[in-house]
Amino acid sequence: MMKKYDFIIVGAGILGLAHAYHALKKGKTVLMLEKNDKAMGASVRNFGQIVPSGFGCKWQSFGRDSLEIYQQIQSEYDIQVKREGSVYLASNEEELQLLTELQQINQSNDYPSKLLTAEECLAIYPMIHKNYCVAGLQFEQELKAEPMLTISLLTKYLVHILGMEIRYNTFITDIYSNDQAAIAFDSLGEKYIGEHLVLCTGDDFQTLYPWIYKKVDLELVKLQMLELIPQESFIRGNILTGWTIRRYESFQECPSFKDIKEKEDAQSLQRMYGIHLLFKQNIDGSVIVGDSHEYGKPDKISGLKLHESSDFINEFILHHASLILHLDMSVRRSWIGCYSQVRHDEIFNHRIDSRVRIVTGIGGKGMTASFGWAKAHFEELNP
Ligand SMILES: Cc1cc2nc3c(=O)[nH]c(=O)nc-3n(C[C@H](O)[C@H](O)[C@H](O)COP(=O)(O)OP(=O)(O)OC[C@H]3O[C@@H](n4cnc5c(N)ncnc54)[C@H](O)[C@@H]3O)c2cc1C
């Protein structure tokens, strides 16, 4: 007789792993099914910045739960997550105003942060250009990960320590459910039986339940990313800069945000291509720098040109990055990442029936918020 699992999870990205973690912690049996020979989506193409400070109040709390969970796992099994903190660097008085307001919001939320003078920023991050930085806001408790490695190690932790089963090269093309079970069929006709099925299939809207996605205001976001060659200097944690302060959701809750945004030139390249500058050093000393944001509808995917990057965007990113940090700007590799999001919602959480759920469209929040969000989701599912 075929084994019946408590949970079948389709997609081995961070949202799938986070759901598997909470199910396993509740003593459930879990089978994870991934169409490639390892996770290949946004979860292995990102910065690895685990930064709840970038979110508005509601999602910050999911991010804060994730910080705890990542550290709990790290204490049991090395997943290459490090607590080196984050800093937002203001380049002028307007951005400093937003940092000051965000700090007040965080104070009332009990989320510790520290305003740093330019000199204090330079003491911690000596590679900052003196004429860029007027102040910084530091979140010492935030984490950084090595996306490709962390996802692989997290998967190993779930398999070897918590007992998850996983099948790679298993492309789920059909789902059937009735009052007995949920059944997933792969492209070779194999079937997998579960009590519950959670689909965390990232930006694939064509294979499973495409008619459902047609009714949702989903979009795909293309990001251009660069990796600089290994650097001699050590860069602590996550560095986020002025254009990030002018973009991230947390700052949108600041009283001055609207007025400051209205003064910006909407035709500037950074506004038109959603460019802001983030830095994170990898364990081998290389540095990820990015990124840009271009938006497209899933049924007009060719317009996004996901197969190629625009040189002018990469050159613009590198030029402005070189005005912020003294680094060797030689590029070792570049890539494109893509995530899905819902235009007027925070995530796509859809119940097909009592056994089957779709969870996707977490946008740019996944590495930070998935563990915390999945924890709350499990409480709601109450399996
Ligand atoms: C360039 C970039 C930078 C980012 N930086 C950050 C950051 O620093 N911090 C942060 O918090 N977030 C960041 N994000 C966002 C984060 O990476 C995403 O929110 C998150 O990875 C989404 O995870 P997911 O599991 O939903 O999707 P994915 O990672 O795309 O995983 C989906 C998986 O499902 C599999 N799959 C799909 N269909 C099937 C099927 N039918 N059968 C079997 N398997 C299937 C895919 O192969 C894939 O492995 C960034 C994203 C990008 C693209």
The ligand as a Gaussian input file, in Angstrom:
#p B3LYP/6-31G(d) Opt

LIG

0 1
 C       17.043000      38.876000      -6.775000
 C       16.216000      38.699000      -5.548000
 C       16.667000      39.234000      -4.335000
 C       15.906000      39.033000      -3.169000
 N       16.430000      39.410000      -1.969000
 C       15.772000      39.079000      -0.821000
 C       16.356000      39.337000       0.441000
 O       17.512000      39.764000       0.550000
 N       15.608000      39.116000       1.561000
 C       14.336000      38.601000       1.477000
 O       13.685000      38.461000       2.517000
 N       13.795000      38.253000       0.297000
 C       14.475000      38.482000      -0.854000
 N       13.940000      38.146000      -2.064000
 C       12.625000      37.511000      -2.099000
 C       12.702000      35.996000      -1.855000
 O       13.798000      35.443000      -2.529000
 C       11.392000      35.347000      -2.327000
 O       10.310000      35.963000      -1.642000
 C       11.341000      33.868000      -1.986000
 O       12.516000      33.229000      -2.391000
 C       10.124000      33.191000      -2.615000
 O       10.179000      31.839000      -2.214000
 P        9.174000      30.746000      -2.772000
 O        9.454000      29.506000      -2.036000
 O        7.793000      31.303000      -2.786000
 O        9.536000      30.582000      -4.331000
 P       10.766000      29.912000      -5.079000
 O       12.052000      30.150000      -4.397000
 O       10.669000      30.371000      -6.499000
 O       10.482000      28.347000      -4.999000
 C        9.507000      27.694000      -5.736000
 C       10.000000      26.270000      -6.019000
 O        8.923000      25.501000      -6.529000
 C        9.417000      24.652000      -7.544000
 N        8.263000      24.302000      -8.388000
 C        7.476000      25.168000      -9.102000
 N        6.471000      24.498000      -9.702000
 C        6.615000      23.191000      -9.359000
 C        5.868000      22.003000      -9.689000
 N        4.769000      22.060000     -10.464000
 N        6.302000      20.807000      -9.206000
 C        7.411000      20.744000      -8.392000
 N        8.145000      21.843000      -8.070000
 C        7.753000      23.046000      -8.536000
 C       10.467000      25.494000      -8.233000
 O       11.414000      24.717000      -8.981000
 C       11.119000      26.228000      -7.061000
 O       12.250000      25.538000      -6.560000
 C       14.660000      38.359000      -3.243000
 C       14.206000      37.848000      -4.465000
 C       14.987000      37.995000      -5.600000
 C       14.501000      37.403000      -6.887000

